Every structure is written in C-alpha cells, then in structure tokens.
Amino acid sequence: MLMVLAVLAVTAAAGGVVVLLGDDMVNTAQENVRRQPRAQQPASPRLDQIVPTAQPVQDFGQGGPGVTVTPPRVLAVAGGTVPEQTRHRLAQLTHVQKAVVVDAGAVKMSGTALNLLAVDPAEFRSWTPQPVADEPAVWSALARGELVADTSAMRRFGLILGAMYQVDGGPRLRAAASAPLGLPGVDGVISADLGRSLGFAPDVAVLLHGKPGAISEAKVRKLLGKGAQVVMLDASERAAKQRQPQQPQVSVGRPSSYLDLYKAAATRCPGLSWTVLAAIGQVESSHGRNNGPSSAGALGPMQFMPATWKHYGVDGDGDGKKDIWSPYDAVPGAANYLCANKAGEGGERLRKAIWFYNHSWDYVNKVMGIADAYARTYA
C-alpha cells in the first residue's frame, strides 16, 4: 500500500454561464437598450488599478485552527475486535505516546468498493494532518453523517464532491469533502454512528503516535496476533516523498497591480494565458475582495481548500512563506495547480484543468468566457 499525496481542488459550484465581469470590463447591451436618463454608477477599477494586499486574515470561522495534531506513526488493522487489555499494552509500548482504536469496514458505493474508518470526529481530528484538522468543513461533514473521502480515492474512483451515492444495501451517502488523510489503504472516513448502522467491525483499526521511526513493528504485530495488517507510516511517507518530483520554484515578487500579478504568475505554466488566471480570480474572489472562508471551507483570493494548498501552494514572492491568503502566493499557486493538470497544453486539456479547479462545466464555460473578455479588453 502506498500513500498518494496528490490532491484535487473543488470549491463551491458556480452556476450559470453568464459572461459578466464585476470590474465593468464587459457590459451587457441589454441593460442599455432603453437609454433612459439615470444616475451614473461609478465604474469598478480596472485590473491595472486593483492593488493586491497580503494582509493576513484573522477570522478563520468557527471550528478553525486550534487543534494540536499527533500524527499517526503506525496504522494497523486487526483480525477482530482489539480487547481493552491489548489496547493498554499497545499504549505502553516503548516510544508510543498515544493510541486510539476505531471501527472499520468496507462498503460498496454505487458498485465501487471503499475501505472506510468510522470515527468520533472530536477524537479523530488530532490524528489528521494539520490542514485537515484546521478545516471546519471536514468535521461538519462527519457530524452530518456524510463521507469525507481521501483525495487519492476521489481521483482513483472518479468521485464528485457533493454527489449522492447509493451504498449497496444501505442508505444514500453524500461525498461532502475530500482530504489527504495520509492513511494507506483507507479511502475515507465516516462517523462512528453511521459505521455502526452499516455494521462495521468494532474496534479493529489501531493508530499509534510516538517518536518518529522508533515504534517496534514486531511488537505491534505480536500484540495484535496473526492476520493483523501493520503499516509503518513514517516509512511510507519517506518513500512517497522520494517518488514525488520537486515542484519548480518561481518567484513573481510583489507586482503593484493584479494585472501584472496575473501576467507574472502565468509564466509558471508555459502555454497558460494570464487571462485564465484573471478569470478564475474574478469568479472566486473578485480579485481579492471576497477571500472567504467559503461555505465549503475554501480560503484566500484563489479559494483553495487547505489540503490542496498544502500540495500545490507556492512561495510566490520569495518571503519564505506559502500563504494561502496572500495573492502573491495564491495566484502563482493557482497557476501551479492548473499546470499540474496540463492547462498549458490548451484546448480540451485547458478546459479539463479548469474543471479540476471546480468540478462544474458551467464553471469552465464561465471562466473561459471571462478570459476571452479580458483578452479583448487588454489586447
């Protein structure tokens, strides 16, 4: 089992194919047909007049940062319920600082087999990577009895965020959020209550936290007995990082306008037009004027989910930080994400890359229409 680190970005679905720029670059002729006298509305500033700001955002919304994570070093699945005495012995192993045992099971969802953990959200939260622990939408989804899928499983099985899926022999289940859980072989998590209703095996999955690389695999296997599957997560993580290619580092500095920022950031992805970045910036935040958090938990001027930002975010201005709230990092981060999905090849590849940014073809059409309008306006 290998830990896959790639992540997908899905923000709130954009509806309607309306090519209308909030900064008055595109006007609808229908609005001026009557040409009746009326008070003149002040025009919104152009892209070359909007100055990016990197001021930090303090309000993360209810349920935001505050959890100190205790990353799992060992993931094990026993052949049956782990007795309480065994749990105590696991917690007392040398270099183990914390242990938890949760329910687990496999379901078929619209014919697709998924391996899931069923957890108490409050207890499990500290066992996830920091960006996931800090993401309110993940924990709200679990509390509502919905599925939080691992991002690699979303890609592998072609799941769509927000879609309802039929559990074979069970209820319909909404794929409400995706997150890089960092647990090889685990396709997602649901609440313990939902797991019990689905007949999951109680107390079979073990997570251990402690000194990195120091917990004895042999001792864990001995305590859990024959048939136990044990994965040393530190070794899996190191192997994954060795396989992961290094992202190119591009600094765009701190351009004085959004127009210059979009143009500089686009150079990160040869073949990508700056107008596409500008169109996404317009749709997502109106060029930094509505940075969220969104209802789905997306943050910053380019509306990244924190888990996606962890993988694709960049230090665009060379200040040593990858700040999801800073346009100087977020805009080149968006170019990085689009390029990873082959946006620089143009045509249908570009359209598909924009679709990965937000799983909606209406969103793709809207972005492309606005990009064309920018190209005409700033030709």
Number of C-alpha atoms within 10 A of each C-alpha: 9 14 20 22 18 15 23 25 24 23 23 18 15 17 11 11 15 13 18 17 20 16 16 13 18 15 13 11 7 8 8 9 8 7 8 7 6 6 6 6 6 7 10 13 12 14 20 13 12 17 17 20 16 15 9 11 14 6 9 15 13 8 14 15 15 9 13 14 17 19 20 24 24 25 20 21 22 19 15 15 16 20 12 11 8 12 17 11 11 22 17 13 17 13 16 19 15 16 19 17 21 21 24 25 19 17 18 15 18 13 11 13 14 19 15 23 23 27 21 18 18 10 10 20 21 18 23 20 20 20 18 25 25 24 24 19 23 24 23 16 20 24 18 13 18 23 27 27 25 26 25 24 21 21 13 10 12 9 17 18 22 17 11 18 19 15 17 14 10 12 14 15 18 19 20 22 26 29 28 27 23 23 23 18 17 22 24 25 27 25 23 22 15 19 22 15 10 17 13 20 19 18 20 22 25 23 23 27 20 20 12 16 14 12 20 14 14 9 13 21 16 10 16 24 14 10 11 18 15 19 20 19 24 16 13 18 19 12 13 15 13 9 10 12 8 8 12 9 12 18 18 23 16 20 16 14 16 25 22 17 25 26 20 21 27 27 17 22 20 13 15 22 20 22 23 25 25 26 23 27 24 24 20 26 18 18 26 23 15 16 22 23 19 19 11 21 22 26 25 28 29 33 32 30 28 23 26 23 24 20 16 24 25 29 22 27 20 16 12 9 13 20 21 29 22 24 27 31 29 28 32 31 27 26 28 25 26 27 21 14 20 21 25 20 15 14 9 11 16 22 21 20 22 26 21 19 23 21 22 20 19 17 24 22 18 21 29 21 19 24 23 14 19 20 14 12 10 11 6
